[in-house]
Amino acid sequence: MNRKILTLIAFSFLLVTLALAGCTDKSKEDTEQAQNTTEQEKGNTDKSSSDGTLDPLEETATVTIAEDGSASGAGFYIAKEKGYFKEYNINIEFVKFGNSDQMLPALAAGKIDVAGGISSASFFNSIAQGIDVRMIADKGHNIKGDSYFTFVIRKDLQDEIKDYSDLKGKRVAVSTKNAVDDYIFGRMLEHAGLTRDDVQFTLMSDFGNMMAAMGNKQIAAALQIEPLITQGVEKGLHVRFGDVAEDFAPNAQIAMVLGSPKFVSENRDVALRFMAAYLKGVRDYNDVFVKDKGDEEAIINIMTEHTALEDPELWKKVAVTGLNPNGRMFVEDIKKQYNMYKENGGIKGEVDLDKAVDMSLVEDVVDIIGEYK
């Protein structure tokens, strides 16, 4: 075989080799590109699109919320009426339960997705006994200097009771025993240098009855809640006495958003979008009631529609529920409340608070929609 033929064969072999290498590189490139696309699509479904916002769900999801029309549900109401849930293709259904004994098992079983709850020995006992629910976001705390859940004293006792220590020997009404109200009462006594034996603790579950008891001079003071605080002041029954958040309990966690384990974990894509809409509603609420900006009339109209406080003018006077626009709870305070109930013998069994308090949803959502400042 002459040199010319050998050269031709070698050149042809080189062309085939280069072509095969090119196909291999192209196949590798296509595979990597497909993998990247899959990862991006997965990220869009599970978390966010490239512009940092959550994409709507491909199919409409219904989220069921157990809510009783309390003012602390503002984030739910505003997000619903302003279309934030709808933007994510989420349909909201509100349901009511007579009490937590019915609501908590339904939440744990996934029959409802979200609910509101307060810290109490009975709540933690339910978890200790195997009812698995998660505390996932803030649903109520006092705003320092303008607490919505604080002490009032009879108007005619203003000259006699000037300091918390002056409550010694007086009848003080509190709505619960071994719950957040009792916890705040205990913090007040500690601040005043008093013991429980120094004050006549009067259990009065109905806040409205506290106002009547003030009028009848049956009690000297009460741990009262808005809008009854403002209404009682306007009727001349009582006056605000100090401020819980400013004086001795700045980080008391009063209420929490609760989520079912199924909703928080198995339906994560829905839960993320739900939380994003909820926080957008809470941020509108804070704009109006904390920062004095935004559409006050629209937000107040939503609140009058969904709560028992139907007077728009009274909404401009009351101390509103504190709602964290980033959703975060005072976790250390929740632990303090739990420990108090346990020390008082109110809790039987143990609760894994690291599991029961799940802040992952709010942290993931804030990473996406940004911090509210």
MILUMVO-460431 format. One line per field, with one value per residue (C-alpha): residue in one letter; x, y, z. Coordinates in pm, whole numbers, plus 50000, padded with zeros to 5 digits. Layout:
! residues N
residuo	[A:...]
X	[X:...]
Y	[Y:...]
Z	[Z:...]
This chain:
! residues 373
residuo	[M:N:R:K:I:L:T:L:I:A:F:S:F:L:L:V:T:L:A:L:A:G:C:T:D:K:S:K:E:D:T:E:Q:A:Q:N:T:T:E:Q:E:K:G:N:T:D:K:S:S:S:D:G:T:L:D:P:L:E:E:T:A:T:V:T:I:A:E:D:G:S:A:S:G:A:G:F:Y:I:A:K:E:K:G:Y:F:K:E:Y:N:I:N:I:E:F:V:K:F:G:N:S:D:Q:M:L:P:A:L:A:A:G:K:I:D:V:A:G:G:I:S:S:A:S:F:F:N:S:I:A:Q:G:I:D:V:R:M:I:A:D:K:G:H:N:I:K:G:D:S:Y:F:T:F:V:I:R:K:D:L:Q:D:E:I:K:D:Y:S:D:L:K:G:K:R:V:A:V:S:T:K:N:A:V:D:D:Y:I:F:G:R:M:L:E:H:A:G:L:T:R:D:D:V:Q:F:T:L:M:S:D:F:G:N:M:M:A:A:M:G:N:K:Q:I:A:A:A:L:Q:I:E:P:L:I:T:Q:G:V:E:K:G:L:H:V:R:F:G:D:V:A:E:D:F:A:P:N:A:Q:I:A:M:V:L:G:S:P:K:F:V:S:E:N:R:D:V:A:L:R:F:M:A:A:Y:L:K:G:V:R:D:Y:N:D:V:F:V:K:D:K:G:D:E:E:A:I:I:N:I:M:T:E:H:T:A:L:E:D:P:E:L:W:K:K:V:A:V:T:G:L:N:P:N:G:R:M:F:V:E:D:I:K:K:Q:Y:N:M:Y:K:E:N:G:G:I:K:G:E:V:D:L:D:K:A:V:D:M:S:L:V:E:D:V:V:D:I:I:G:E:Y:K]
X	[50000:50158:50204:49924:49664:49787:49763:49405:49301:49458:49283:48946:48994:49074:48752:48543:48710:48650:48286:48230:48395:48173:47863:47980:48040:47707:47530:47703:47610:47246:47233:47376:47138:46842:46953:46985:46639:46493:46658:46530:46177:46192:46307:46022:45768:45908:46029:46062:46113:46424:46291:46263:45886:45682:45505:45133:45042:44965:44642:44412:44462:44214:44349:44112:44161:43995:43931:43673:43674:43935:44133:44454:44337:44401:44667:44422:44140:44350:44531:44197:44021:44319:44363:44704:44594:44429:44753:44909:44604:44498:44134:44063:43786:43719:43564:43473:43516:43348:43672:44030:43940:43766:43999:44339:44265:44121:44436:44667:44475:44502:44126:44204:44533:44578:44438:44501:44590:44714:44971:44814:44877:44591:44744:45081:44910:44743:45082:45233:44951:45032:44829:45089:45047:45309:45346:45449:45409:45318:44949:44954:45187:45179:45325:45553:45390:45053:44961:44627:44627:44713:44595:44318:44208:43879:43860:43776:44095:44342:44462:44496:44667:44965:45208:45176:45279:44964:44759:44849:44527:44317:44091:44242:44045:44228:44053:44245:44453:44768:44748:44912:44690:44807:45165:45142:44977:45270:45522:45341:45360:45730:45783:45584:45768:45444:45343:45018:44916:44945:44672:44317:44333:43981:43919:43675:43671:43449:43620:43280:43199:43515:43365:43044:43244:43428:43097:42973:43302:43353:43711:43985:44182:44174:44397:44174:44179:44090:43843:43699:43987:43894:43521:43560:43766:43500:43227:43424:43452:43828:44156:44461:44720:45079:45169:45249:45504:45677:45680:45765:45684:45820:45832:45523:45395:45017:44889:45038:44948:44922:44973:44905:45217:45075:45027:45369:45567:45380:45213:45518:45466:45115:45228:45504:45263:45005:45263:45378:45021:44963:45274:45173:44843:45022:45251:44955:44816:45144:45165:44830:44828:45198:45354:45051:45077:44892:44521:44374:44012:44045:44219:43974:43681:43825:43865:43508:43379:43559:43563:43314:43452:43229:43284:43548:43608:43686:43954:44135:44138:44211:44553:44582:44719:45088:45159:45517:45540:45819:45615:45865:45756:45916:46033:46219:45904:45702:45954:45919:45541:45572:45810:45576:45280:45497:45624:45263:45172:44955:45139:45157:45422:45691:45679:45961:45946:46212:45967:45647:45786:45860:45985:46106:45813:45846:46223:46196:45932:46120:46425:46206:45994:46249:46251:45992:46165]
Y	[50000:50328:50633:50828:50564:50539:50912:50910:50633:50813:51138:50960:50795:51132:51282:50995:51029:51401:51354:51095:51321:51606:51390:51281:51641:51749:51460:51549:51915:51824:51598:51868:52124:51891:51830:52202:52262:51989:52135:52483:52355:52166:52483:52679:52426:52386:52734:53030:53156:53336:53679:53580:53543:53229:53106:53019:52656:52472:52339:52514:52404:52457:52546:52514:52754:52719:53081:53236:53595:53715:54028:53824:53656:53981:53827:53563:53809:54070:53814:53667:53995:54150:53842:53732:53371:53378:53502:53171:52973:52898:52886:52960:52805:52928:52686:52727:52488:52514:52456:52341:51989:51944:52158:52016:51651:51766:51969:51683:51447:51689:51745:52116:52271:52581:52719:52982:52886:53025:52886:52688:52380:52201:52281:52136:51839:51759:51751:51544:51293:51244:51511:51631:51999:52259:52622:52784:53164:53457:53530:53770:53961:54298:54605:54775:55087:55004:54656:54515:54268:54452:54548:54793:54924:55070:55438:55531:55359:55567:55758:55440:55213:55386:55096:54721:54663:54853:54556:54375:54255:54355:54136:54095:53920:53689:53486:53157:52942:52780:52963:53270:53507:53337:53352:53730:53765:53575:53798:54103:53967:53898:54252:54395:54189:54012:53648:53482:53485:53864:53917:53784:53596:53595:53354:53517:53350:53606:53938:54105:53997:54173:54503:54432:54341:54671:54855:54667:54727:54354:54366:54626:54528:54294:54161:54285:54269:54504:54631:54599:54802:55101:55048:55035:55354:55533:55414:55536:55187:55150:55304:55145:55061:55056:54848:54476:54482:54796:54720:54353:54117:54266:53937:53748:53517:53534:53345:53132:53010:52631:52396:52029:51816:51697:52053:52175:51878:51681:51981:52203:52379:52482:52570:52800:52995:53007:53154:53407:53530:53538:53750:53988:54038:54093:54348:54547:54538:54667:54940:55080:55018:55043:55266:55485:55437:55233:55216:55255:55261:54937:54749:54870:54772:54420:54401:54521:54260:53966:54052:54144:54499:54655:55024:55170:55465:55238:55066:55401:55412:55058:54913:54648:54297:54282:54063:54008:54098:53842:53577:53505:53404:53465:53106:53154:53294:52993:52777:52990:52952:52576:52553:52759:52532:52229:52370:52439:52075:52165:51946:51568:51424:51580:51796:51816:52193:52179:51970:52148:52491:52486:52817:52670:52796:53159:53150:52997:53250:53551:53433:53460:53772:53958:54105:54363:54657]
Z	[50000:49892:50110:49940:50024:50384:50424:50293:50532:50828:50740:50706:51046:51201:51061:51202:51544:51555:51455:51727:51984:51878:51917:52261:52372:52229:52404:52732:52684:52611:52916:53144:52997:53054:53412:53474:53328:53547:53857:53769:53711:54039:54213:54058:54176:54524:54591:54357:54008:53892:53992:54360:54374:54418:54108:54130:54179:53856:54006:54253:54612:54895:55238:55534:55826:56166:56262:56494:56375:56622:56540:56546:56224:56034:55812:55689:55624:55445:55229:55126:55049:54870:54652:54778:54819:54478:54319:54421:54303:54660:54767:55134:55344:55699:55948:56315:56606:56942:57133:57099:57216:56880:56671:56765:56674:56340:56277:56371:56141:55849:55827:55855:55750:55967:56291:56554:56908:57236:57473:57758:57967:57792:57453:57551:57718:57386:57216:57499:57454:57086:56904:56656:56564:56479:56583:56255:56281:56503:56549:56840:57066:57241:57073:57322:57464:57307:57432:57321:57613:57934:58281:58363:58703:58821:58741:59101:59226:59023:59329:59535:59281:59127:59099:59045:59406:59509:59388:59710:59875:59573:59359:59013:58736:58495:58226:58253:58485:58348:58017:57867:58074:58394:58270:58218:58561:58713:58535:58674:59030:58989:58860:59153:59414:59509:59546:59445:59810:59814:59551:59528:59196:59049:58762:58517:58175:58003:57932:57905:58261:58375:58256:58445:58756:58726:58712:59021:59202:59251:59125:59143:58833:58536:58262:57980:57600:57316:57205:57558:57699:57483:57530:57908:57905:57700:57940:58241:58396:58400:58287:58129:58393:58271:57969:57977:57695:57813:58186:58237:57946:57623:57432:57549:57275:57309:57003:56728:56380:56401:56109:56054:56000:55667:55545:55662:55530:55264:55099:55121:54788:54897:55250:55122:54907:55183:55421:55162:55114:55490:55548:55269:55451:55781:55616:55487:55842:55985:55722:55837:56212:56299:56033:55959:55584:55323:55255:55604:55488:55291:55572:55838:55615:55588:55965:56031:55788:55948:56321:56591:56601:56334:56413:56175:56404:56700:56492:56487:56868:56986:57056:56785:56807:56730:56425:56314:55941:55908:56089:56363:56712:57050:57081:57409:57566:57449:57632:57946:57935:57893:58188:58408:58334:58403:58734:58834:58767:58468:58215:58229:58000:57786:57475:57221:57165:56894:56693:56800:56708:56335:56197:55867:55661:55764:55722:55373:55270:55407:55209:54899:54956:55167:55516:55617:55783]
